[in-house]
Amino acid sequence: MADIPEEAIDNWISAVANLHDYATRDPADARAADEAVAMLWSGYGYQDAPMQVLRMFCQAIEAGYATALRDVREGRYDAEIQTWRPDLGTF
């Protein structure tokens, strides 16, 4: 694999940080995403990358988690939730 210029990596880190800031603008979602990623990452064990890269990984996962929370809250998956969790009954 070819060496990737540091500037390109810095640009990726910045882009993910901006996406993270946008996706986690709700403090409750940010907190939930942070807790979920902490649990996931602590069990994953990959800690050998540079700190900036590890932070980028975590921020990318948090952005996805927070976006999924918002989608569920806004009802985008109500029908699927009833299929996944029939014990919840109807809404």
PDB file of N, CA, C and O in Angstrom:
ATOM      1  N   MET A   1       0.842  -1.172   0.000  1.00  0.00           N
ATOM      2  CA  MET A   1       0.000   0.000   0.000  1.00  0.00           C
ATOM      3  C   MET A   1       0.891   1.241   0.000  1.00  0.00           C
ATOM      4  O   MET A   1       1.879   1.304   0.731  1.00  0.00           O
ATOM      5  N   ALA A   2       0.546   2.195  -0.799  1.00  0.00           N
ATOM      6  CA  ALA A   2       1.327   3.431  -0.903  1.00  0.00           C
ATOM      7  C   ALA A   2       1.161   4.267   0.358  1.00  0.00           C
ATOM      8  O   ALA A   2       0.124   4.233   1.020  1.00  0.00           O
ATOM      9  N   ASP A   3       2.202   5.011   0.668  1.00  0.00           N
ATOM     10  CA  ASP A   3       2.100   5.929   1.798  1.00  0.00           C
ATOM     11  C   ASP A   3       1.069   7.001   1.490  1.00  0.00           C
ATOM     12  O   ASP A   3       0.988   7.509   0.371  1.00  0.00           O
ATOM     13  N   ILE A   4       0.297   7.327   2.488  1.00  0.00           N
ATOM     14  CA  ILE A   4      -0.729   8.360   2.340  1.00  0.00           C
ATOM     15  C   ILE A   4      -0.173   9.650   2.923  1.00  0.00           C
ATOM     16  O   ILE A   4       0.318   9.656   4.052  1.00  0.00           O
ATOM     17  N   PRO A   5      -0.242  10.732   2.177  1.00  0.00           N
ATOM     18  CA  PRO A   5       0.286  12.000   2.694  1.00  0.00           C
ATOM     19  C   PRO A   5      -0.420  12.407   3.991  1.00  0.00           C
ATOM     20  O   PRO A   5      -1.628  12.226   4.148  1.00  0.00           O
ATOM     21  N   GLU A   6       0.355  12.952   4.897  1.00  0.00           N
ATOM     22  CA  GLU A   6      -0.199  13.375   6.187  1.00  0.00           C
ATOM     23  C   GLU A   6      -1.322  14.393   6.007  1.00  0.00           C
ATOM     24  O   GLU A   6      -2.283  14.403   6.775  1.00  0.00           O
ATOM     25  N   GLU A   7      -1.202  15.240   5.003  1.00  0.00           N
ATOM     26  CA  GLU A   7      -2.245  16.240   4.747  1.00  0.00           C
ATOM     27  C   GLU A   7      -3.586  15.571   4.426  1.00  0.00           C
ATOM     28  O   GLU A   7      -4.638  16.045   4.855  1.00  0.00           O
ATOM     29  N   ALA A   8      -3.546  14.482   3.679  1.00  0.00           N
ATOM     30  CA  ALA A   8      -4.782  13.756   3.351  1.00  0.00           C
ATOM     31  C   ALA A   8      -5.405  13.180   4.615  1.00  0.00           C
ATOM     32  O   ALA A   8      -6.618  13.260   4.806  1.00  0.00           O
ATOM     33  N   ILE A   9      -4.581  12.605   5.471  1.00  0.00           N
ATOM     34  CA  ILE A   9      -5.089  12.051   6.728  1.00  0.00           C
ATOM     35  C   ILE A   9      -5.684  13.157   7.582  1.00  0.00           C
ATOM     36  O   ILE A   9      -6.755  12.985   8.164  1.00  0.00           O
ATOM     37  N   ASP A  10      -5.001  14.285   7.662  1.00  0.00           N
ATOM     38  CA  ASP A  10      -5.531  15.423   8.426  1.00  0.00           C
ATOM     39  C   ASP A  10      -6.876  15.883   7.872  1.00  0.00           C
ATOM     40  O   ASP A  10      -7.769  16.247   8.636  1.00  0.00           O
ATOM     41  N   ASN A  11      -7.024  15.868   6.556  1.00  0.00           N
ATOM     42  CA  ASN A  11      -8.304  16.251   5.944  1.00  0.00           C
ATOM     43  C   ASN A  11      -9.408  15.268   6.311  1.00  0.00           C
ATOM     44  O   ASN A  11     -10.537  15.678   6.583  1.00  0.00           O
ATOM     45  N   TRP A  12      -9.094  13.976   6.323  1.00  0.00           N
ATOM     46  CA  TRP A  12     -10.088  12.968   6.720  1.00  0.00           C
ATOM     47  C   TRP A  12     -10.493  13.163   8.174  1.00  0.00           C
ATOM     48  O   TRP A  12     -11.675  13.106   8.515  1.00  0.00           O
ATOM     49  N   ILE A  13      -9.508  13.392   9.016  1.00  0.00           N
ATOM     50  CA  ILE A  13      -9.779  13.596  10.439  1.00  0.00           C
ATOM     51  C   ILE A  13     -10.688  14.804  10.625  1.00  0.00           C
ATOM     52  O   ILE A  13     -11.632  14.760  11.413  1.00  0.00           O
ATOM     53  N   SER A  14     -10.404  15.871   9.906  1.00  0.00           N
ATOM     54  CA  SER A  14     -11.223  17.084   9.996  1.00  0.00           C
ATOM     55  C   SER A  14     -12.641  16.837   9.486  1.00  0.00           C
ATOM     56  O   SER A  14     -13.607  17.298  10.094  1.00  0.00           O
ATOM     57  N   ALA A  15     -12.769  16.118   8.383  1.00  0.00           N
ATOM     58  CA  ALA A  15     -14.096  15.834   7.822  1.00  0.00           C
ATOM     59  C   ALA A  15     -14.926  14.995   8.780  1.00  0.00           C
ATOM     60  O   ALA A  15     -16.110  15.271   8.979  1.00  0.00           O
ATOM     61  N   VAL A  16     -14.324  13.980   9.372  1.00  0.00           N
ATOM     62  CA  VAL A  16     -15.055  13.136  10.327  1.00  0.00           C
ATOM     63  C   VAL A  16     -15.419  13.945  11.569  1.00  0.00           C
ATOM     64  O   VAL A  16     -16.513  13.781  12.109  1.00  0.00           O
ATOM     65  N   ALA A  17     -14.530  14.807  12.024  1.00  0.00           N
ATOM     66  CA  ALA A  17     -14.834  15.646  13.186  1.00  0.00           C
ATOM     67  C   ALA A  17     -16.023  16.562  12.898  1.00  0.00           C
ATOM     68  O   ALA A  17     -16.885  16.745  13.758  1.00  0.00           O
ATOM     69  N   ASN A  18     -16.074  17.132  11.704  1.00  0.00           N
ATOM     70  CA  ASN A  18     -17.209  17.989  11.333  1.00  0.00           C
ATOM     71  C   ASN A  18     -18.504  17.191  11.266  1.00  0.00           C
ATOM     72  O   ASN A  18     -19.540  17.649  11.747  1.00  0.00           O
ATOM     73  N   LEU A  19     -18.454  16.007  10.675  1.00  0.00           N
ATOM     74  CA  LEU A  19     -19.628  15.135  10.616  1.00  0.00           C
ATOM     75  C   LEU A  19     -20.085  14.770  12.027  1.00  0.00           C
ATOM     76  O   LEU A  19     -21.280  14.782  12.322  1.00  0.00           O
ATOM     77  N   HIS A  20     -19.139  14.450  12.883  1.00  0.00           N
ATOM     78  CA  HIS A  20     -19.441  14.105  14.274  1.00  0.00           C
ATOM     79  C   HIS A  20     -20.133  15.266  14.976  1.00  0.00           C
ATOM     80  O   HIS A  20     -21.140  15.073  15.657  1.00  0.00           O
ATOM     81  N   ASP A  21     -19.597  16.463  14.812  1.00  0.00           N
ATOM     82  CA  ASP A  21     -20.199  17.639  15.457  1.00  0.00           C
ATOM     83  C   ASP A  21     -21.628  17.860  14.987  1.00  0.00           C
ATOM     84  O   ASP A  21     -22.491  18.237  15.780  1.00  0.00           O
ATOM     85  N   TYR A  22     -21.884  17.629  13.711  1.00  0.00           N
ATOM     86  CA  TYR A  22     -23.228  17.791  13.170  1.00  0.00           C
ATOM     87  C   TYR A  22     -24.165  16.705  13.713  1.00  0.00           C
ATOM     88  O   TYR A  22     -25.278  17.003  14.147  1.00  0.00           O
ATOM     89  N   ALA A  23     -23.719  15.464  13.689  1.00  0.00           N
ATOM     90  CA  ALA A  23     -24.582  14.339  14.072  1.00  0.00           C
ATOM     91  C   ALA A  23     -24.851  14.287  15.569  1.00  0.00           C
ATOM     92  O   ALA A  23     -25.888  13.777  15.991  1.00  0.00           O
ATOM     93  N   THR A  24     -23.939  14.804  16.370  1.00  0.00           N
ATOM     94  CA  THR A  24     -24.097  14.712  17.828  1.00  0.00           C
ATOM     95  C   THR A  24     -24.479  16.054  18.444  1.00  0.00           C
ATOM     96  O   THR A  24     -24.118  16.339  19.586  1.00  0.00           O
ATOM     97  N   ARG A  25     -25.203  16.872  17.698  1.00  0.00           N
ATOM     98  CA  ARG A  25     -25.558  18.200  18.217  1.00  0.00           C
ATOM     99  C   ARG A  25     -26.582  18.121  19.346  1.00  0.00           C
ATOM    100  O   ARG A  25     -26.685  19.059  20.137  1.00  0.00           O
ATOM    101  N   ASP A  26     -27.340  17.034  19.444  1.00  0.00           N
ATOM    102  CA  ASP A  26     -28.249  16.833  20.572  1.00  0.00           C
ATOM    103  C   ASP A  26     -27.427  16.241  21.720  1.00  0.00           C
ATOM    104  O   ASP A  26     -26.869  15.154  21.572  1.00  0.00           O
ATOM    105  N   PRO A  27     -27.344  16.934  22.860  1.00  0.00           N
ATOM    106  CA  PRO A  27     -26.491  16.456  23.956  1.00  0.00           C
ATOM    107  C   PRO A  27     -26.844  15.049  24.447  1.00  0.00           C
ATOM    108  O   PRO A  27     -25.952  14.284  24.813  1.00  0.00           O
ATOM    109  N   ALA A  28     -28.124  14.704  24.460  1.00  0.00           N
ATOM    110  CA  ALA A  28     -28.518  13.362  24.911  1.00  0.00           C
ATOM    111  C   ALA A  28     -28.024  12.300  23.933  1.00  0.00           C
ATOM    112  O   ALA A  28     -27.555  11.240  24.348  1.00  0.00           O
ATOM    113  N   ASP A  29     -28.127  12.582  22.640  1.00  0.00           N
ATOM    114  CA  ASP A  29     -27.624  11.643  21.636  1.00  0.00           C
ATOM    115  C   ASP A  29     -26.105  11.535  21.721  1.00  0.00           C
ATOM    116  O   ASP A  29     -25.548  10.445  21.590  1.00  0.00           O
ATOM    117  N   ALA A  30     -25.442  12.654  21.939  1.00  0.00           N
ATOM    118  CA  ALA A  30     -23.982  12.645  22.052  1.00  0.00           C
ATOM    119  C   ALA A  30     -23.545  11.782  23.225  1.00  0.00           C
ATOM    120  O   ALA A  30     -22.600  11.001  23.111  1.00  0.00           O
ATOM    121  N   ARG A  31     -24.230  11.922  24.346  1.00  0.00           N
ATOM    122  CA  ARG A  31     -23.904  11.140  25.534  1.00  0.00           C
ATOM    123  C   ARG A  31     -24.135   9.644  25.284  1.00  0.00           C
ATOM    124  O   ARG A  31     -23.286   8.814  25.611  1.00  0.00           O
ATOM    125  N   ALA A  32     -25.294   9.311  24.701  1.00  0.00           N
ATOM    126  CA  ALA A  32     -25.607   7.905  24.414  1.00  0.00           C
ATOM    127  C   ALA A  32     -24.604   7.308  23.431  1.00  0.00           C
ATOM    128  O   ALA A  32     -24.161   6.173  23.603  1.00  0.00           O
ATOM    129  N   ALA A  33     -24.251   8.069  22.409  1.00  0.00           N
ATOM    130  CA  ALA A  33     -23.288   7.587  21.415  1.00  0.00           C
ATOM    131  C   ALA A  33     -21.917   7.385  22.048  1.00  0.00           C
ATOM    132  O   ALA A  33     -21.244   6.392  21.770  1.00  0.00           O
ATOM    133  N   ASP A  34     -21.506   8.309  22.887  1.00  0.00           N
ATOM    134  CA  ASP A  34     -20.218   8.199  23.565  1.00  0.00           C
ATOM    135  C   ASP A  34     -20.166   6.942  24.426  1.00  0.00           C
ATOM    136  O   ASP A  34     -19.175   6.211  24.403  1.00  0.00           O
ATOM    137  N   GLU A  35     -21.231   6.689  25.183  1.00  0.00           N
ATOM    138  CA  GLU A  35     -21.272   5.502  26.041  1.00  0.00           C
ATOM    139  C   GLU A  35     -21.254   4.218  25.214  1.00  0.00           C
ATOM    140  O   GLU A  35     -20.548   3.267  25.550  1.00  0.00           O
ATOM    141  N   ALA A  36     -22.031   4.193  24.133  1.00  0.00           N
ATOM    142  CA  ALA A  36     -22.084   2.996  23.289  1.00  0.00           C
ATOM    143  C   ALA A  36     -20.729   2.711  22.652  1.00  0.00           C
ATOM    144  O   ALA A  36     -20.284   1.564  22.612  1.00  0.00           O
ATOM    145  N   VAL A  37     -20.085   3.747  22.161  1.00  0.00           N
ATOM    146  CA  VAL A  37     -18.787   3.557  21.509  1.00  0.00           C
ATOM    147  C   VAL A  37     -17.728   3.161  22.531  1.00  0.00           C
ATOM    148  O   VAL A  37     -16.854   2.348  22.228  1.00  0.00           O
ATOM    149  N   ALA A  38     -17.793   3.715  23.720  1.00  0.00           N
ATOM    150  CA  ALA A  38     -16.836   3.332  24.764  1.00  0.00           C
ATOM    151  C   ALA A  38     -16.945   1.839  25.065  1.00  0.00           C
ATOM    152  O   ALA A  38     -15.932   1.154  25.211  1.00  0.00           O
ATOM    153  N   MET A  39     -18.176   1.339  25.156  1.00  0.00           N
ATOM    154  CA  MET A  39     -18.379  -0.090  25.410  1.00  0.00           C
ATOM    155  C   MET A  39     -17.874  -0.925  24.227  1.00  0.00           C
ATOM    156  O   MET A  39     -17.192  -1.932  24.420  1.00  0.00           O
ATOM    157  N   LEU A  40     -18.207  -0.509  23.026  1.00  0.00           N
ATOM    158  CA  LEU A  40     -17.776  -1.234  21.831  1.00  0.00           C
ATOM    159  C   LEU A  40     -16.259  -1.229  21.717  1.00  0.00           C
ATOM    160  O   LEU A  40     -15.639  -2.271  21.504  1.00  0.00           O
ATOM    161  N   TRP A  41     -15.671  -0.057  21.860  1.00  0.00           N
ATOM    162  CA  TRP A  41     -14.231   0.087  21.642  1.00  0.00           C
ATOM    163  C   TRP A  41     -13.428  -0.629  22.717  1.00  0.00           C
ATOM    164  O   TRP A  41     -12.373  -1.190  22.420  1.00  0.00           O
ATOM    165  N   SER A  42     -13.900  -0.623  23.957  1.00  0.00           N
ATOM    166  CA  SER A  42     -13.150  -1.284  25.028  1.00  0.00           C
ATOM    167  C   SER A  42     -13.088  -2.792  24.805  1.00  0.00           C
ATOM    168  O   SER A  42     -12.124  -3.439  25.215  1.00  0.00           O
ATOM    169  N   GLY A  43     -14.102  -3.352  24.162  1.00  0.00           N
ATOM    170  CA  GLY A  43     -14.088  -4.772  23.866  1.00  0.00           C
ATOM    171  C   GLY A  43     -13.372  -5.115  22.579  1.00  0.00           C
ATOM    172  O   GLY A  43     -13.025  -6.273  22.346  1.00  0.00           O
ATOM    173  N   TYR A  44     -13.150  -4.118  21.742  1.00  0.00           N
ATOM    174  CA  TYR A  44     -12.543  -4.347  20.440  1.00  0.00           C
ATOM    175  C   TYR A  44     -11.040  -4.554  20.554  1.00  0.00           C
ATOM    176  O   TYR A  44     -10.487  -5.478  19.958  1.00  0.00           O
ATOM    177  N   GLY A  45     -10.391  -3.704  21.309  1.00  0.00           N
ATOM    178  CA  GLY A  45      -8.990  -3.898  21.603  1.00  0.00           C
ATOM    179  C   GLY A  45      -7.978  -3.315  20.640  1.00  0.00           C
ATOM    180  O   GLY A  45      -6.782  -3.386  20.924  1.00  0.00           O
ATOM    181  N   TYR A  46      -8.389  -2.737  19.509  1.00  0.00           N
ATOM    182  CA  TYR A  46      -7.426  -2.169  18.564  1.00  0.00           C
ATOM    183  C   TYR A  46      -7.008  -0.794  19.053  1.00  0.00           C
ATOM    184  O   TYR A  46      -7.758   0.174  18.928  1.00  0.00           O
ATOM    185  N   GLN A  47      -5.823  -0.715  19.603  1.00  0.00           N
ATOM    186  CA  GLN A  47      -5.357   0.540  20.188  1.00  0.00           C
ATOM    187  C   GLN A  47      -4.012   0.984  19.613  1.00  0.00           C
ATOM    188  O   GLN A  47      -3.384   1.895  20.152  1.00  0.00           O
ATOM    189  N   ASP A  48      -3.570   0.363  18.542  1.00  0.00           N
ATOM    190  CA  ASP A  48      -2.220   0.612  18.036  1.00  0.00           C
ATOM    191  C   ASP A  48      -2.094   1.777  17.067  1.00  0.00           C
ATOM    192  O   ASP A  48      -0.979   2.187  16.746  1.00  0.00           O
ATOM    193  N   ALA A  49      -3.191   2.312  16.602  1.00  0.00           N
ATOM    194  CA  ALA A  49      -3.136   3.430  15.660  1.00  0.00           C
ATOM    195  C   ALA A  49      -2.776   4.720  16.401  1.00  0.00           C
ATOM    196  O   ALA A  49      -2.909   4.790  17.623  1.00  0.00           O
ATOM    197  N   PRO A  50      -2.329   5.725  15.676  1.00  0.00           N
ATOM    198  CA  PRO A  50      -2.087   7.026  16.309  1.00  0.00           C
ATOM    199  C   PRO A  50      -3.377   7.559  16.945  1.00  0.00           C
ATOM    200  O   PRO A  50      -4.475   7.268  16.470  1.00  0.00           O
ATOM    201  N   MET A  51      -3.236   8.326  18.000  1.00  0.00           N
ATOM    202  CA  MET A  51      -4.392   8.817  18.755  1.00  0.00           C
ATOM    203  C   MET A  51      -5.390   9.552  17.859  1.00  0.00           C
ATOM    204  O   MET A  51      -6.599   9.387  18.023  1.00  0.00           O
ATOM    205  N   GLN A  52      -4.904  10.357  16.919  1.00  0.00           N
ATOM    206  CA  GLN A  52      -5.815  11.088  16.027  1.00  0.00           C
ATOM    207  C   GLN A  52      -6.666  10.130  15.197  1.00  0.00           C
ATOM    208  O   GLN A  52      -7.842  10.395  14.945  1.00  0.00           O
ATOM    209  N   VAL A  53      -6.079   9.036  14.781  1.00  0.00           N
ATOM    210  CA  VAL A  53      -6.812   8.059  13.975  1.00  0.00           C
ATOM    211  C   VAL A  53      -7.824   7.322  14.843  1.00  0.00           C
ATOM    212  O   VAL A  53      -8.958   7.101  14.418  1.00  0.00           O
ATOM    213  N   LEU A  54      -7.429   6.943  16.049  1.00  0.00           N
ATOM    214  CA  LEU A  54      -8.371   6.295  16.970  1.00  0.00           C
ATOM    215  C   LEU A  54      -9.556   7.211  17.259  1.00  0.00           C
ATOM    216  O   LEU A  54     -10.703   6.764  17.276  1.00  0.00           O
ATOM    217  N   ARG A  55      -9.275   8.489  17.485  1.00  0.00           N
ATOM    218  CA  ARG A  55     -10.348   9.458  17.736  1.00  0.00           C
ATOM    219  C   ARG A  55     -11.271   9.548  16.517  1.00  0.00           C
ATOM    220  O   ARG A  55     -12.491   9.634  16.660  1.00  0.00           O
ATOM    221  N   MET A  56     -10.675   9.527  15.312  1.00  0.00           N
ATOM    222  CA  MET A  56     -11.475   9.583  14.095  1.00  0.00           C
ATOM    223  C   MET A  56     -12.390   8.361  14.003  1.00  0.00           C
ATOM    224  O   MET A  56     -13.568   8.499  13.675  1.00  0.00           O
ATOM    225  N   PHE A  57     -11.866   7.175  14.286  1.00  0.00           N
ATOM    226  CA  PHE A  57     -12.698   5.968  14.273  1.00  0.00           C
ATOM    227  C   PHE A  57     -13.878   6.129  15.224  1.00  0.00           C
ATOM    228  O   PHE A  57     -15.027   5.893  14.850  1.00  0.00           O
ATOM    229  N   CYS A  58     -13.583   6.532  16.449  1.00  0.00           N
ATOM    230  CA  CYS A  58     -14.638   6.666  17.462  1.00  0.00           C
ATOM    231  C   CYS A  58     -15.660   7.723  17.062  1.00  0.00           C
ATOM    232  O   CYS A  58     -16.862   7.516  17.228  1.00  0.00           O
ATOM    233  N   GLN A  59     -15.198   8.845  16.541  1.00  0.00           N
ATOM    234  CA  GLN A  59     -16.129   9.898  16.131  1.00  0.00           C
ATOM    235  C   GLN A  59     -17.008   9.445  14.972  1.00  0.00           C
ATOM    236  O   GLN A  59     -18.184   9.805  14.911  1.00  0.00           O
ATOM    237  N   ALA A  60     -16.458   8.666  14.061  1.00  0.00           N
ATOM    238  CA  ALA A  60     -17.257   8.163  12.939  1.00  0.00           C
ATOM    239  C   ALA A  60     -18.349   7.220  13.444  1.00  0.00           C
ATOM    240  O   ALA A  60     -19.491   7.291  12.991  1.00  0.00           O
ATOM    241  N   ILE A  61     -18.000   6.342  14.376  1.00  0.00           N
ATOM    242  CA  ILE A  61     -18.995   5.426  14.938  1.00  0.00           C
ATOM    243  C   ILE A  61     -20.045   6.205  15.718  1.00  0.00           C
ATOM    244  O   ILE A  61     -21.238   5.924  15.600  1.00  0.00           O
ATOM    245  N   GLU A  62     -19.613   7.186  16.515  1.00  0.00           N
ATOM    246  CA  GLU A  62     -20.562   8.006  17.277  1.00  0.00           C
ATOM    247  C   GLU A  62     -21.523   8.744  16.353  1.00  0.00           C
ATOM    248  O   GLU A  62     -22.713   8.846  16.654  1.00  0.00           O
ATOM    249  N   ALA A  63     -21.027   9.256  15.241  1.00  0.00           N
ATOM    250  CA  ALA A  63     -21.895   9.966  14.293  1.00  0.00           C
ATOM    251  C   ALA A  63     -22.973   9.030  13.761  1.00  0.00           C
ATOM    252  O   ALA A  63     -24.139   9.414  13.673  1.00  0.00           O
ATOM    253  N   GLY A  64     -22.598   7.820  13.409  1.00  0.00           N
ATOM    254  CA  GLY A  64     -23.576   6.850  12.926  1.00  0.00           C
ATOM    255  C   GLY A  64     -24.586   6.471  13.990  1.00  0.00           C
ATOM    256  O   GLY A  64     -25.780   6.365  13.708  1.00  0.00           O
ATOM    257  N   TYR A  65     -24.119   6.268  15.203  1.00  0.00           N
ATOM    258  CA  TYR A  65     -25.011   5.896  16.306  1.00  0.00           C
ATOM    259  C   TYR A  65     -26.002   7.018  16.593  1.00  0.00           C
ATOM    260  O   TYR A  65     -27.199   6.768  16.739  1.00  0.00           O
ATOM    261  N   ALA A  66     -25.515   8.242  16.673  1.00  0.00           N
ATOM    262  CA  ALA A  66     -26.393   9.385  16.956  1.00  0.00           C
ATOM    263  C   ALA A  66     -27.417   9.579  15.838  1.00  0.00           C
ATOM    264  O   ALA A  66     -28.570   9.918  16.105  1.00  0.00           O
ATOM    265  N   THR A  67     -27.003   9.367  14.601  1.00  0.00           N
ATOM    266  CA  THR A  67     -27.934   9.490  13.479  1.00  0.00           C
ATOM    267  C   THR A  67     -29.002   8.406  13.551  1.00  0.00           C
ATOM    268  O   THR A  67     -30.172   8.668  13.272  1.00  0.00           O
ATOM    269  N   ALA A  68     -28.612   7.204  13.919  1.00  0.00           N
ATOM    270  CA  ALA A  68     -29.585   6.117  14.071  1.00  0.00           C
ATOM    271  C   ALA A  68     -30.572   6.428  15.195  1.00  0.00           C
ATOM    272  O   ALA A  68     -31.767   6.172  15.052  1.00  0.00           O
ATOM    273  N   LEU A  69     -30.091   6.973  16.304  1.00  0.00           N
ATOM    274  CA  LEU A  69     -30.994   7.361  17.394  1.00  0.00           C
ATOM    275  C   LEU A  69     -32.020   8.380  16.911  1.00  0.00           C
ATOM    276  O   LEU A  69     -33.209   8.265  17.209  1.00  0.00           O
ATOM    277  N   ARG A  70     -31.556   9.367  16.172  1.00  0.00           N
ATOM    278  CA  ARG A  70     -32.463  10.395  15.659  1.00  0.00           C
ATOM    279  C   ARG A  70     -33.493   9.781  14.702  1.00  0.00           C
ATOM    280  O   ARG A  70     -34.672  10.132  14.748  1.00  0.00           O
ATOM    281  N   ASP A  71     -33.049   8.872  13.845  1.00  0.00           N
ATOM    282  CA  ASP A  71     -33.972   8.211  12.920  1.00  0.00           C
ATOM    283  C   ASP A  71     -35.047   7.431  13.671  1.00  0.00           C
ATOM    284  O   ASP A  71     -36.219   7.475  13.296  1.00  0.00           O
ATOM    285  N   VAL A  72     -34.665   6.727  14.711  1.00  0.00           N
ATOM    286  CA  VAL A  72     -35.641   5.969  15.508  1.00  0.00           C
ATOM    287  C   VAL A  72     -36.600   6.929  16.199  1.00  0.00           C
ATOM    288  O   VAL A  72     -37.812   6.712  16.186  1.00  0.00           O
ATOM    289  N   ARG A  73     -36.075   7.976  16.795  1.00  0.00           N
ATOM    290  CA  ARG A  73     -36.909   8.954  17.499  1.00  0.00           C
ATOM    291  C   ARG A  73     -37.907   9.617  16.555  1.00  0.00           C
ATOM    292  O   ARG A  73     -39.037   9.903  16.952  1.00  0.00           O
ATOM    293  N   GLU A  74     -37.505   9.863  15.319  1.00  0.00           N
ATOM    294  CA  GLU A  74     -38.382  10.514  14.344  1.00  0.00           C
ATOM    295  C   GLU A  74     -39.353   9.541  13.678  1.00  0.00           C
ATOM    296  O   GLU A  74     -40.146   9.946  12.827  1.00  0.00           O
ATOM    297  N   GLY A  75     -39.301   8.271  14.053  1.00  0.00           N
ATOM    298  CA  GLY A  75     -40.267   7.299  13.559  1.00  0.00           C
ATOM    299  C   GLY A  75     -39.930   6.637  12.244  1.00  0.00           C
ATOM    300  O   GLY A  75     -40.781   5.970  11.655  1.00  0.00           O
ATOM    301  N   ARG A  76     -38.716   6.803  11.773  1.00  0.00           N
ATOM    302  CA  ARG A  76     -38.359   6.237  10.466  1.00  0.00           C
ATOM    303  C   ARG A  76     -38.390   4.713  10.455  1.00  0.00           C
ATOM    304  O   ARG A  76     -38.466   4.106   9.386  1.00  0.00           O
ATOM    305  N   TYR A  77     -38.332   4.091  11.621  1.00  0.00           N
ATOM    306  CA  TYR A  77     -38.283   2.630  11.689  1.00  0.00           C
ATOM    307  C   TYR A  77     -39.395   2.042  12.546  1.00  0.00           C
ATOM    308  O   TYR A  77     -39.252   0.938  13.070  1.00  0.00           O
ATOM    309  N   ASP A  78     -40.491   2.760  12.695  1.00  0.00           N
ATOM    310  CA  ASP A  78     -41.576   2.271  13.548  1.00  0.00           C
ATOM    311  C   ASP A  78     -42.075   0.895  13.118  1.00  0.00           C
ATOM    312  O   ASP A  78     -42.255   0.016  13.961  1.00  0.00           O
ATOM    313  N   ALA A  79     -42.299   0.696  11.831  1.00  0.00           N
ATOM    314  CA  ALA A  79     -42.794  -0.602  11.354  1.00  0.00           C
ATOM    315  C   ALA A  79     -41.766  -1.707  11.606  1.00  0.00           C
ATOM    316  O   ALA A  79     -42.122  -2.814  12.009  1.00  0.00           O
ATOM    317  N   GLU A  80     -40.514  -1.404  11.369  1.00  0.00           N
ATOM    318  CA  GLU A  80     -39.468  -2.395  11.601  1.00  0.00           C
ATOM    319  C   GLU A  80     -39.339  -2.724  13.081  1.00  0.00           C
ATOM    320  O   GLU A  80     -39.122  -3.879  13.445  1.00  0.00           O
ATOM    321  N   ILE A  81     -39.471  -1.724  13.928  1.00  0.00           N
ATOM    322  CA  ILE A  81     -39.360  -1.958  15.368  1.00  0.00           C
ATOM    323  C   ILE A  81     -40.448  -2.918  15.826  1.00  0.00           C
ATOM    324  O   ILE A  81     -40.194  -3.799  16.647  1.00  0.00           O
ATOM    325  N   GLN A  82     -41.643  -2.756  15.308  1.00  0.00           N
ATOM    326  CA  GLN A  82     -42.724  -3.681  15.669  1.00  0.00           C
ATOM    327  C   GLN A  82     -42.391  -5.102  15.224  1.00  0.00           C
ATOM    328  O   GLN A  82     -42.748  -6.062  15.907  1.00  0.00           O
ATOM    329  N   THR A  83     -41.719  -5.244  14.102  1.00  0.00           N
ATOM    330  CA  THR A  83     -41.304  -6.565  13.630  1.00  0.00           C
ATOM    331  C   THR A  83     -40.186  -7.120  14.501  1.00  0.00           C
ATOM    332  O   THR A  83     -40.194  -8.298  14.859  1.00  0.00           O
ATOM    333  N   TRP A  84     -39.225  -6.265  14.839  1.00  0.00           N
ATOM    334  CA  TRP A  84     -38.087  -6.702  15.642  1.00  0.00           C
ATOM    335  C   TRP A  84     -38.490  -7.002  17.077  1.00  0.00           C
ATOM    336  O   TRP A  84     -37.983  -7.935  17.700  1.00  0.00           O
ATOM    337  N   ARG A  85     -39.412  -6.193  17.590  1.00  0.00           N
ATOM    338  CA  ARG A  85     -39.810  -6.292  19.006  1.00  0.00           C
ATOM    339  C   ARG A  85     -41.332  -6.387  19.133  1.00  0.00           C
ATOM    340  O   ARG A  85     -41.961  -5.428  19.581  1.00  0.00           O
ATOM    341  N   PRO A  86     -41.941  -7.513  18.750  1.00  0.00           N
ATOM    342  CA  PRO A  86     -43.397  -7.633  18.825  1.00  0.00           C
ATOM    343  C   PRO A  86     -43.919  -7.510  20.256  1.00  0.00           C
ATOM    344  O   PRO A  86     -45.092  -7.196  20.461  1.00  0.00           O
ATOM    345  N   ASP A  87     -43.063  -7.754  21.239  1.00  0.00           N
ATOM    346  CA  ASP A  87     -43.466  -7.640  22.642  1.00  0.00           C
ATOM    347  C   ASP A  87     -43.794  -6.204  23.039  1.00  0.00           C
ATOM    348  O   ASP A  87     -44.396  -5.978  24.089  1.00  0.00           O
ATOM    349  N   LEU A  88     -43.409  -5.238  22.222  1.00  0.00           N
ATOM    350  CA  LEU A  88     -43.705  -3.839  22.532  1.00  0.00           C
ATOM    351  C   LEU A  88     -45.135  -3.467  22.173  1.00  0.00           C
ATOM    352  O   LEU A  88     -45.628  -2.424  22.604  1.00  0.00           O
ATOM    353  N   GLY A  89     -45.807  -4.299  21.395  1.00  0.00           N
ATOM    354  CA  GLY A  89     -47.175  -3.993  20.993  1.00  0.00           C
ATOM    355  C   GLY A  89     -47.194  -2.957  19.890  1.00  0.00           C
ATOM    356  O   GLY A  89     -46.196  -2.729  19.206  1.00  0.00           O
ATOM    357  N   THR A  90     -48.340  -2.340  19.731  1.00  0.00           N
ATOM    358  CA  THR A  90     -48.473  -1.325  18.690  1.00  0.00           C
ATOM    359  C   THR A  90     -48.291   0.055  19.290  1.00  0.00           C
ATOM    360  O   THR A  90     -48.474   0.264  20.490  1.00  0.00           O
ATOM    361  N   PHE A  91     -47.933   0.976  18.441  1.00  0.00           N
ATOM    362  CA  PHE A  91     -47.692   2.356  18.884  1.00  0.00           C
ATOM    363  C   PHE A  91     -48.970   3.141  18.839  1.00  0.00           C
ATOM    364  O   PHE A  91     -48.980   4.325  19.174  1.00  0.00           O
TER     365      PHE A  91
END
